[in-house]
Each structure stands twice: as C-alpha cells, then as structure tokens.
C-alpha cells in the first residue's frame, strides 16, 4: 500500500511539474503568439531605397539609442572630411573615454578612415570623440553638425548632444528617425564598405603587432545577405541594433531599441520582409506615366512622369491591386514650360491604401501656341 501511494505521489508530482512547465511555456508566448513582431520597446523595418515602412511598433517613441548614435557620427564625418587618409594626432579628450574603446594613446596618430573603422566595428567611444574634434573642433560643434545631418536624412524627433551615445537626457532619437538616418547613410559607398567589414587591421604605434578591430555585429555572419550596420548598449537604452541585409536587389533595414533578443528579432523581421516582399519597378524615370492639360500649350497637354525609377517592395496581393494616380497642382503654370518642372504628385496605392508618394514632373517641354495657331483657332471658330 505504501509502495502504491509512493508511485501515485511520484506520478502526481510528475504531472504537476509537467503542468507547471507547460503553463510556464504557454504564459511566455513567442513573438507571433503575442501578436507582436518583436520584443523591442520600439521597432521599425523599412526598404532602403523607397524608405517604405514594412513593419513597425511604437516607431515614433523618443528613446535613448546607445551606440547606434554612431551611424549619424560616421555619415556626418564622411560628409565633412575630404581626406580620410590624412593622419591626425589623437586629441587628449579622446584618450580614456568610458565604455567601448580601441585604446587610443596620447601620442598616437591615426587616419580618419582608421578611426571610422574603430568607431563602427568595435564601437570605440574614444574614436567618436577623436572624430568629432578632428571634424568640427569640439564635441558640441560636431553634435550640431550631426543634428543637421539627421534633419537632412528625414529625422523628425532626434537630438544629438554627443557622438558616442553615452546616456544624456537630451540625447535621443526614434526607431523611425534612426531608420531614415541609416537609409541615408547607406547611400554613401564608404559607409557601406565600413559597416560590412568583419575585421580591420591597422598598425599600432609602440607595438610589434597590428591593432585588430573586430565587428560586433553578428548579423554579418549569421544572416544571408547581412551587410550592416551597428549595435548598441547602455543600461538606460538597453540592447539596441540597427541591421541591414540585401537579397535579390532589395535592401532591408531593421531597427530595434531596448530589445533583449535583438539579433534574433532582427533576423526574424528581415527574413519576414524578404519572404513577403519583392522589388517591383512601378515607374521608369523619364518615361511617360500620363498627360495633364496645360493652358496655352500647343498640344493642349504635356507628358508627365517621375524623374527617377520608382521601385517599391510589394507583396503579391499588392501587385494585383496596384494603382497609380497623377495629381496635378491646383495652379499649374501656362506654356511655355521647360522640361523637368514640378507639376504635382504621383500617388501609388494598393488595396485602397497609399503606399508611396513622390513629385510629378513634365518629361517634355510644353510649347506655347504660335500666332499661326491663334489665327487657325480664330478661323475655325469663325467658320464654325
């Protein structure tokens, strides 16, 4: 009897343990079970060229972004320094900066290019300060340049006060802004080359071996097509990651802020984007998309279209319901009109949802009515 009670007790205990584990598992749902796409406090996934938002969660929430700040630092340097290979004496303010470092020395000389690799691969805060002072003369002046760059890139809720991302209450961005800044930076060839590099070596003064700088971004080696861009972490910001990958002519950028499983979430989101979307050339730049009427125009109307190719990431369903609408401005100029003048907007929608909007231009000149045209028109009216 005791033996039977013991067996029952063990069975009940096993059931209890199994039930507890099962419940624990079920109360910790996966991303998809929770009807969310990531564990991030804020997230956005976009296609680089069109900047179309594919997925997002709280994309406009202002948050600290830690070392992902350095994306803005790098592109600001690249746009303001002409000679990347000129060597500079490391400023004393850059030696011993807290946090991530490549251990710059007082009497050391490095090129801006070397410092950029130290900044983006090993997340050197010392490199960030050195680059700021070399570029603008001070951290404060450089932060102003960073903010100008952010606005130019399309950021709306960003304020930088330092080049490295160490916490400051007045230093913040949003997932949306960070995606726009990254998309802007990715159009710079040197930036793309730096952030896609896994290992970089440069001579190390006073040592008989090179300084080896290793990229902290695991996306480069764990995701097909991974080609950037920057990790970040502080206690206040949490784990942050801006990742990118290119497949079949389409580049995806994913931003996650304050996200424990940041690499896992970015891989999931980028794979989802590649599975669901593919690039489609909706309009060819300089090709006729339609015509709009122009007053005093000899032909009565002028051919219009976009300046550049419009390539959008679309799902299969969106391809089937794609619609292009030409919306002329209310007050159009009269002929003559030279080529490539803005005349309105092009709106591209699918499933009754606006996907993309860009400027509408004439792709041919609008010639004015001649004296002969006026006389002919007068004669036709007179005879009619």
N, C-alpha and C positions, 0 to 999 in steps of 0.2 A: 504493500500500500504506500509506504514511504517512497519507494522507488518510483511508483506511478505518479505520485504527487510531484516528485522532483522533475520527472520528464515533462509533466504538464506545465510546471513552473518555467522550465527551460524553454518550452515551446512558446508560452505566453511572453516570456522575456524577448525571445527572438522576434515574435510578431510585433512587440512593442518597439523594438529597435528598428525593425524594417519600416514600420508605420511612421516612426519619428523621422527616419532618413527620407522616406518618400515625401512626407509633408514638408520637410525642410527643403527638399529639392523643388517641390511644387510651389513653395512660397518664395523661391528665389528664381523668378522666371527669366527666360532668355530675353534678349532684346526684342525679338519678334513677338514673343508671348505677351510682352508688356506693351505692345502696340507703339513701341518707340524704336527708332533706328540706331540709337547708340546710348551709352551710359553717360554721355557728356552733359555737363550743365548747359553748354551751348555748342551747336554743331551746324556746319553747312557743307554741302558738296556741290561743286559747280563744274561746268565745262569751261576750259580756259579761254578759248578764243571768243565765244559768244557771251561768256560770263553768265550763261543761263543757270539758274538755281535748280538743281535736280532734287535735293532733299535738304531739309533744314529743321532745326529745333532751337527755339529762342535765339535766332541768328543776330538780333539787334541788341541783345543784352550786353551792357558795358561790363567788362571783366578785366582783371589783370591777365597778361598773356605770357609772362616769364620771358624766356629766351627766344620765343618766336618773334619777339621785337626785332631780332637781328636780321630778319628778312628786309624790313624797312631800312635798317642800318646799311646793309650791303648795297641795296639798289641806290640809296642816297649817295654813298661813296662813289659808286660806278658812274653816276651821272654828274659828279662834281670834281672828280680827279682825272686828269688827262693821261698822265704817265703812271700806269700801275706798277711798272717795274723799277721805278726810281726808289732807291733805298733812303730810309729816314731813321734818324736816331730816335729810339723809343722815348717818349715823354715820361718824366718821372711820375706823373699822376697815374700812368698805366701800369706801374710796377706794384704787384701785391694787391691788386683789386680782389675783393672777396668773391667766392664762388668759383665756377669753372674757369680754367686758366691753361695757357700753354707755357706759363712761367717765363714771361719776358724779363730780360735783365736791363739794368740801368744803362750799361754801355753798349747795348746791342743795337745793331742796325738791320732792319728788315724792309722789304718792299711792301707796298700796299697790297700787291697780289698775295704775298705770303700771309699777311695779316688777315686778308679776306678768307683765305682757306682756314686759318686758325679760328676765325670768327664763326664760320658756318659749319665746319666739320666737328671741331672739338668744343664749340660754343664758348670760346675764350672771352671772358669779360674784360680781361686785360687788352685783348685785341680790339674790342669795341671802343674802349676809352682811347687807345692809341689812334685808331682810325678817325674818331671824332675830332681829336685835337689836330691831327695832320690835315684833315679836310677843311675844318672850319675855324680852328684856333682855340676852341673851347667846347666843352660838352654842351653848354647852354646854347651856343650859336648853332651847333650841329643839330640839336633837338628841334630848333626852329626849321632847319632845312628838312628834317625828317617829316615834320608836320606838313610842310609844303608838298613834299613828295606824296604823302598819304592822300591829300586832297586831290592832287593831280591824278592819282590812281582810282579815285572814286570813293574814298573813305568818307563817312559822314559822322561817325561818333568815336573818333580816335584822338588821343592826346598823348604825345611822347614827351617825356622830360629827361630821358637818358637813352643811351644807345645799346644797353645790355638787357634791360628788362628786370633788374633787381627791383623789389617792390617799392612803390611810391603811390600814395593815394591818388595823385594827379596823373598817374601813368596808366592808361587803359586803352582798350580797343573793343571791337566786337568780332564775332566769327565772320560776319558778312564783310566788314572792313578788311579783316586780315586776308580773306579770300580775294578781295579786289586788289589789295596791295601785292599779293603773291602772283596773281594773274598778270598784273602789270610788270612785275619783276621778271617773270618767266619769258617775256618778250626780249629780254636782254641776253644775248648769246653767252657773254662771260658769266653772268649769274647762273644760267642753266648749266654751264660746264662745271662751275664750282660746286653747286649743290648736288650734282650727280656723281661726284668723285668720292670714292670709298676711302682711299688712303692718299696722303700727300706728304712728300718729304722735302725738307729744306735744311741747309747747313745750320748748325747750332754753334754759335761763337763760344770758343773756350773749351769745346768738347771734340773728341775724335770720332764722333758719330753724329748722324743726322737727327734732327728733330722730326719725329714721325707723328703725323696728325691723322687720327682715325675718326671717320664719320660715325656719329652716334645714332644716325637714322637707320633703323633696321628695315625700313620699307625697301631700301635699295637692294637688299639681299634676300628678302622674304616674299616679295610680291612681283609677279611678272610685269615687266614694263616700268617698275618703280624708278623714278628719276629725280626725287627731291622730297621735302625741302628742309624742314627744321623742327627739332624737338625743343621742349622747354619744361622747366620745373622750378617752382618755389613753393614753400609751404602755403602761402596765401593763394597762389594761382592754381596749385595742383598740377597734375600732369597735362601738358599741352602738346599738341602735334599738328603741324601742317604737312600733309603728304601729297605727293603727286605721282601719277603714272600715265604712260602713253601707250596706247594699243591701236592698231589699225587707223592711224591718223587722227585719233581723238585723245586729248589730254584731259584728265580729271584731277581736280584739286579738292582735297578734303581737309577741313579744319575742325578739330575737336578741342574744346577748352574745359579744363577741370574734368578729366576723364581718366579713371584708373586704368582700364584696358585700352589705352589709346591706340596702340598698334593693331590690336585685334579689331577694334571698331572701324579704324580707317581702312583696313584691308576688306572688311565686310562691305562697307559703303562703296568703296571704289569698284569691287567686284560686282556689286549690285548694279552700279551705273553702267559698267561695260556689258553686263548681261541684258539690261533693259533698253539701252540707248545705242544708237549708231549715228555717225555724222551724215547729214544729207545737205547737198548744195541746193538751197531753196531758190536763190537768185545768183546769176553770174554778174559780176561787176561790169558796168558799162554796156550791158545788154538790155534790150527793151523789155520793160515789165508791163507797159501800157502807155496810154496817151492821156494828156489833160488839155483842156481848152485854154488858149491864151488869147487875150484881146489884142487886136491889131496884128495878129500873126497871119502870114501869107497862107499857110496851110490850114489855119484855123485851130490847130492843136500841135503839141510837141511831144516827142517820145521821151519817156522818163524811166528811171530805174535807180539802182544803187551804185555808189562809187566803187565799192569793193564786193567781192563774193560774200554772200551770206550763207554760212554753213552752220547748221544747227544740229544739236543732238536730239533725235526724235525717237519715240517708241514706234512700234509697228502700227498701233492704233492711230497715233498722231499723223503718221504718213498718209493714212487713208482719209483723214478729215482736214488736211492742211488747207488753209485759205489765206490768200494774200490780198490785202486791201490797200489801195492807194488813196491817201487823204491829203488833197491839195490844201495849202494855206488859204485863209479867208480872203486876204488881199494879195492876189498874185500880180506881179509886175506885167506891164504891157510889152509887146515886142517892140524893138529887138531885145533878145535875151541871149547872152553869150552862153557857151557850154559850161556845164557843171555849176549851176546856181541852185541853191536850196529852194525847193518849191513846196515842200510839205513833208509828210511822214509816210513810211511804209509800215504797215502793221501785219504781223504774221500770227495767225491763230490756228488752233486745232481743238476740236471738240468744244467749240464756242468759248475757248479760253485763250486770252492773249499770251503769246509766248515770247515775242520779241518785237521791238520797235526801233526803227532807225530812220535816218533822213532820206528824203526823196529828192533826186536831182534830175534836171533835164540832161539827156545824153546826146542831144543835138542842139544846134543853135536855132532859135526862133526868129526867122527873118520877118521884117515888117512888110506890110503892104506897100507896094510901089504906086507911083502916080498912075501907071497903066492899070493896076488892079483897081484903084479907086474909080477910074474912068469906065472900066469894064463893068464894075458893080453898078455904077450910076446908069449906064446904058441898059443893063439888064432890068433894072427897076423901071426905067422909063418905058421900055418896050413891053414889060410885063403888065 
